[in-house]
Amino acid sequence: MLQIENITKSYHNGIIGWKKKHQVLHGVSFACEAGESLGIIGESGSGKSTLVRMILGIERPDQGQIFLHGKSVEYRSTRRGQISAVFQDYTSSINPFFTVERAIMESVHLRTNIDSNSIYVLDSLLEQVGLNASFKKRYPHELSGGEAQRVCIARAIACRPQYLILDEAISSLDVSIQVQVLQLLKELKNIYNMGYVFITHDIQAAAYICDRIIIFRQGQIEEIINTDQLSQVQSDYGRTLLATSIVL
């Protein structure tokens, strides 16, 4: 289980000599069960990406703890091969000097129980994300946006993580490609039984892929609701979000 317990985070406002801080996260607590797909929706600037950095161990909270199976994600040994991420900006997510093969195999190496020299592993991963073996020798500039994001997904699942963090992972793609990637993510979840933390501002996308949805506003949880009960959302902010969406 992935547990977020009372996370608080503030940043200095950047003005020299002024010590006032801007609080981004306010005592955030929730849990994501093994194999669950949990959506976190909210407007830009609501603190969602800051929360992602906490989960990935990129930053530390001012207060609170994040645990994976009872062990703090502060330690790399807890996260290594267990938590992967796919980000919005696929153009900068892959080293421009790496071939697709090298980018994916770098992640395969994180799990010693996988034969890192096996061509079958790479070909299988590419097939699972809808690409063929001919993509192995391509470089990022030779890929379309949808292809590049599929490579990022293949790289993220290559180490067989228990949790995949998806931070606005489809928002930069064309709508038709978004649908394809969402369907791909559903299929991969069934194959690997991964838990997803799906960060987005798109309620429709969250409703399609998630079991539960956290409605996030200004660094706080407004409401947590099962996806099949979205029409019964209670918070004013949640109702406003739904009113601007065609999901229901």
VMD Tcl script that draws the C-alpha trace (Angstrom):
set ca {
  {0.00 0.00 0.00}
  {1.09 3.56 -0.76}
  {0.30 5.79 2.21}
  {0.50 9.59 2.32}
  {0.22 10.85 5.87}
  {-0.33 14.51 6.77}
  {1.98 15.96 4.11}
  {2.73 19.68 4.35}
  {4.98 21.64 2.01}
  {5.91 25.32 1.73}
  {8.27 27.31 -0.47}
  {9.95 30.65 0.04}
  {8.39 33.27 -2.21}
  {11.72 34.04 -3.88}
  {11.96 37.66 -2.82}
  {15.39 38.29 -1.30}
  {15.25 39.28 2.32}
  {11.59 38.31 2.73}
  {11.20 35.13 4.73}
  {7.50 34.63 4.22}
  {6.61 31.20 2.81}
  {3.87 30.11 0.46}
  {2.22 26.90 1.65}
  {1.49 24.55 -1.24}
  {0.28 21.39 0.54}
  {-1.83 21.45 3.69}
  {-1.87 18.21 5.69}
  {-2.65 15.87 2.78}
  {-3.48 12.27 3.73}
  {-4.75 9.34 1.64}
  {-3.85 5.77 0.67}
  {-3.68 3.92 -2.63}
  {-4.24 0.18 -2.36}
  {-2.18 -2.33 -4.32}
  {-3.62 -2.62 -7.82}
  {-5.91 0.39 -7.38}
  {-6.17 3.24 -9.86}
  {-6.50 6.47 -7.90}
  {-7.15 9.76 -9.66}
  {-6.20 13.18 -8.33}
  {-7.97 15.99 -10.16}
  {-7.67 19.71 -9.72}
  {-6.81 22.92 -11.50}
  {-3.28 23.90 -12.47}
  {-1.40 25.26 -9.47}
  {-3.41 23.25 -6.96}
  {-0.33 21.38 -5.71}
  {-0.74 18.13 -7.62}
  {2.74 18.11 -9.16}
  {4.32 19.05 -5.84}
  {2.65 16.00 -4.36}
  {4.09 13.87 -7.18}
  {7.61 15.07 -6.36}
  {7.05 14.07 -2.74}
  {5.91 10.56 -3.71}
  {8.89 10.11 -6.05}
  {11.33 11.28 -3.39}
  {12.48 14.23 -5.52}
  {11.55 16.58 -2.69}
  {10.90 16.08 0.99}
  {7.81 17.29 2.80}
  {8.14 19.84 5.58}
  {5.95 17.62 7.72}
  {4.38 14.20 7.34}
  {5.52 10.92 5.84}
  {5.00 8.86 2.69}
  {5.26 5.09 3.00}
  {5.36 2.19 0.55}
  {4.42 -1.01 2.35}
  {5.37 0.62 5.65}
  {8.78 1.90 4.52}
  {9.52 5.56 3.91}
  {9.93 6.59 0.25}
  {12.57 9.01 1.49}
  {14.99 6.12 1.04}
  {15.94 5.23 -2.51}
  {15.99 1.54 -1.66}
  {12.25 1.75 -0.95}
  {11.44 3.36 -4.29}
  {13.94 1.60 -6.55}
  {12.10 -0.55 -9.07}
  {8.85 -0.15 -7.12}
  {7.61 3.31 -8.14}
  {7.87 4.62 -11.72}
  {6.53 7.76 -13.34}
  {5.33 9.07 -16.69}
  {5.27 12.84 -17.07}
  {3.49 15.34 -19.30}
  {6.57 16.50 -21.21}
  {7.59 13.43 -23.16}
  {9.98 15.54 -25.28}
  {12.34 16.02 -22.34}
  {11.66 12.69 -20.63}
  {13.97 10.70 -22.90}
  {17.66 11.49 -23.30}
  {17.90 12.82 -26.89}
  {21.14 10.85 -27.38}
  {19.56 7.53 -26.34}
  {17.93 5.13 -28.74}
  {14.57 3.69 -27.72}
  {16.35 0.46 -26.88}
  {18.84 2.11 -24.54}
  {16.16 4.26 -22.85}
  {14.01 1.23 -22.04}
  {16.81 -1.15 -21.10}
  {18.13 1.39 -18.61}
  {14.93 0.81 -16.65}
  {15.05 -2.97 -17.10}
  {18.36 -2.96 -15.24}
  {16.60 -1.82 -12.08}
  {15.16 -5.30 -11.61}
  {17.82 -7.97 -11.28}
  {15.28 -10.78 -11.76}
  {14.82 -9.73 -15.39}
  {17.41 -10.80 -17.94}
  {18.71 -7.38 -19.01}
  {20.35 -8.88 -22.11}
  {17.19 -10.48 -23.42}
  {15.95 -9.15 -26.74}
  {12.64 -10.81 -25.93}
  {12.11 -8.49 -22.95}
  {12.53 -5.38 -25.07}
  {10.47 -6.65 -27.99}
  {7.71 -7.73 -25.62}
  {7.61 -4.31 -23.94}
  {7.42 -2.53 -27.28}
  {4.63 -4.84 -28.41}
  {2.71 -4.23 -25.19}
  {2.70 -0.47 -25.80}
  {1.72 -0.85 -29.46}
  {5.12 -0.42 -31.11}
  {7.11 -2.92 -33.15}
  {10.75 -3.96 -33.04}
  {11.70 -1.45 -35.72}
  {11.45 1.32 -33.11}
  {14.41 -0.01 -31.11}
  {17.04 1.93 -33.01}
  {15.10 5.18 -33.32}
  {15.97 8.36 -31.44}
  {13.42 10.63 -29.70}
  {13.39 13.19 -32.54}
  {12.27 10.41 -34.89}
  {9.12 9.72 -32.87}
  {5.70 11.33 -32.92}
  {4.28 12.61 -29.65}
  {2.13 9.52 -29.17}
  {5.04 7.21 -29.98}
  {7.37 9.03 -27.58}
  {4.85 8.75 -24.75}
  {4.41 5.04 -25.47}
  {8.18 4.65 -25.14}
  {8.03 6.52 -21.82}
  {5.32 4.12 -20.65}
  {7.34 1.10 -21.77}
  {10.34 2.43 -19.88}
  {8.25 3.04 -16.77}
  {6.81 -0.48 -16.68}
  {10.07 -2.20 -17.67}
  {11.13 -2.59 -14.04}
  {7.74 -4.08 -13.15}
  {6.85 -1.38 -10.59}
  {4.12 -1.83 -8.02}
  {2.96 1.76 -8.57}
  {2.96 3.96 -11.65}
  {2.64 7.73 -11.15}
  {1.09 9.45 -14.17}
  {1.52 13.23 -13.94}
  {-0.66 14.82 -16.66}
  {0.71 12.02 -18.86}
  {-1.83 12.47 -21.67}
  {-2.55 16.21 -21.60}
  {0.04 17.12 -24.27}
  {-1.31 14.58 -26.75}
  {-3.97 15.00 -29.41}
  {-7.42 13.90 -28.26}
  {-7.49 10.81 -30.48}
  {-4.08 9.73 -29.15}
  {-5.21 10.38 -25.57}
  {-7.96 7.79 -25.96}
  {-5.49 5.25 -27.33}
  {-3.03 5.83 -24.46}
  {-5.79 5.58 -21.84}
  {-6.89 2.25 -23.29}
  {-3.27 1.11 -23.31}
  {-2.89 2.05 -19.64}
  {-6.00 0.05 -18.74}
  {-4.63 -2.99 -20.55}
  {-1.20 -2.71 -18.89}
  {-2.79 -2.40 -15.47}
  {-4.55 -5.71 -16.03}
  {-1.33 -7.35 -17.21}
  {0.89 -6.15 -14.37}
  {-1.68 -5.43 -11.64}
  {0.00 -2.12 -10.91}
  {-1.42 0.61 -8.75}
  {-1.89 3.93 -10.59}
  {-1.81 7.44 -9.17}
  {-3.29 9.37 -12.08}
  {-2.74 13.13 -11.78}
  {-4.88 15.20 -14.13}
  {-7.17 18.18 -14.57}
  {-9.35 16.13 -16.93}
  {-12.31 14.54 -15.14}
  {-13.25 12.51 -18.20}
  {-9.85 10.85 -18.34}
  {-9.88 10.18 -14.60}
  {-13.36 8.69 -14.77}
  {-12.30 6.37 -17.59}
  {-9.30 4.86 -15.85}
  {-9.71 5.35 -12.08}
  {-11.47 3.42 -9.33}
  {-11.55 6.38 -6.94}
  {-11.00 10.10 -7.44}
  {-9.53 12.68 -5.08}
  {-10.78 16.20 -5.73}
  {-7.86 18.47 -4.96}
  {-7.97 22.22 -4.43}
  {-5.31 24.67 -3.25}
  {-3.16 21.97 -1.72}
  {-5.98 20.25 0.15}
  {-8.31 17.33 -0.39}
  {-11.86 18.53 -0.92}
  {-13.37 15.10 -1.33}
  {-12.60 11.46 -2.12}
  {-15.26 9.59 -4.05}
  {-15.70 6.33 -5.94}
  {-15.74 6.94 -9.69}
  {-19.12 5.29 -10.14}
  {-20.55 7.79 -7.64}
  {-19.21 10.96 -9.26}
  {-22.72 12.21 -9.89}
  {-23.17 12.33 -6.11}
  {-20.16 14.54 -5.42}
  {-20.78 16.70 -2.34}
  {-18.24 19.54 -2.40}
  {-19.09 22.82 -4.15}
  {-15.76 22.75 -5.93}
  {-16.35 19.19 -7.11}
  {-19.75 20.12 -8.48}
  {-18.19 23.08 -10.29}
  {-15.61 20.80 -11.91}
  {-18.31 18.39 -13.00}
  {-20.43 21.20 -14.38}
  {-17.64 22.16 -16.77}
  {-17.14 18.60 -17.96}
  {-19.19 16.36 -20.25}
  {-18.27 13.25 -18.31}
  {-21.78 12.88 -16.88}
}
mol new
graphics top color blue
foreach p $ca { graphics top sphere $p radius 0.5 }
foreach p [lrange $ca 0 end-1] q [lrange $ca 1 end] { graphics top cylinder $p $q radius 0.2 }
display resetview
